[in-house]
Amino acid sequence: MFEFEHTVEFKETDLDLLTVGELLVDMISDDYGDSIENGTYRRYFGGSPANIAMNTKRLGIRALAASAVGTDGLGQFLVEQLSRADMDTSCIQLVDEATSLVVVTKSRSTPIPVFYRGADCRLTYTEELRAALLRTKIVHFSSWPLSRQPVRSAVEQMIRDARQHGVLVCFDPNYHPALWDTREDGVKYIQSILPLVDIAKPSEDDAERLFGKDTPENQLQKFLDLGVKLVILTLGKDGALVSNGRETVKLDTLAAQVTDTTGAGDAFWSGFYTALVKGYTVRTALQFGLAVSAYKLQYTGAVVELPALEIFKAKYQI
């Protein structure tokens, strides 16, 4: 049970967060709009789990990203970005497929992506990756790696090992049908994973894709009924609704300026994880999540230069 006024007790480890999944290039338009014929596109570091690892390192905890990229220029660009941020790249696997990328128009609401999958699907569960899992406090993954093999099998084994060794299992249920083989019921598969999850953070769009249209309160309950212990339903400009199964709290957004929503959810995870690891209560960690997300929304691209977590305490009066 995650009590809002309590901290989360972690075992002593030399790694705070392991993120597993896609590392890719975001091609984001210079102009706003829904059409992909939108003029100039620029290359940005991307991939939700890798974004979170990069962010949390900047916020002040020990993070490691596990992913696969191609042995091409785009893969080299991504690895170089990690290295420049002083990130450990030992769990970035180089494979003989093109580096994955996403083309997206800059947006003040929900960005509409076009996916080009390749190397990110090829991540395997090596002994090095297992060793990293066993020395972390939190493991984070998203729906992306669950949509294809062989990376799905790797994540499934990591979940089993994490639960066996007391590692907190956190899941971004960002299901998108375009990522899945049309012959497979991706919704049913994602729902089958939820009973194994400690914390999930769906957006309203995620919840609707998984369960259909409903009220935020009912959407929360559906995740809880499947066994998730703490559900954070983000509501865009309306903040977030959070439940631990016994108590539900409504949190207002802290965003004052929205330039680009790409990576806002990753920024929330980043502030939330960093605050939990640093010993803040669950309620305060949620506020830090909203604060880091609000900061990121002012800039274009999924990853921005973040100050240390403590700077947000004064800036957003947490």
Helices and strands as residue ranges (DSSP letters): E 15-20, E 24-32, E 41-46, H 48-59, E 63-70, H 73-84, E 92-95, E 101-106, E 113-116, G 119-122, H 127-134, E 136-142, G 144-147, H 151-164, E 168-172, G 177-179, H 186-193, G 194-196, E 199-200, H 204-211, H 216-225, E 230-234, G 236-238, E 240-243, E 248-251, H 264-277, H 282-296, H 309-315
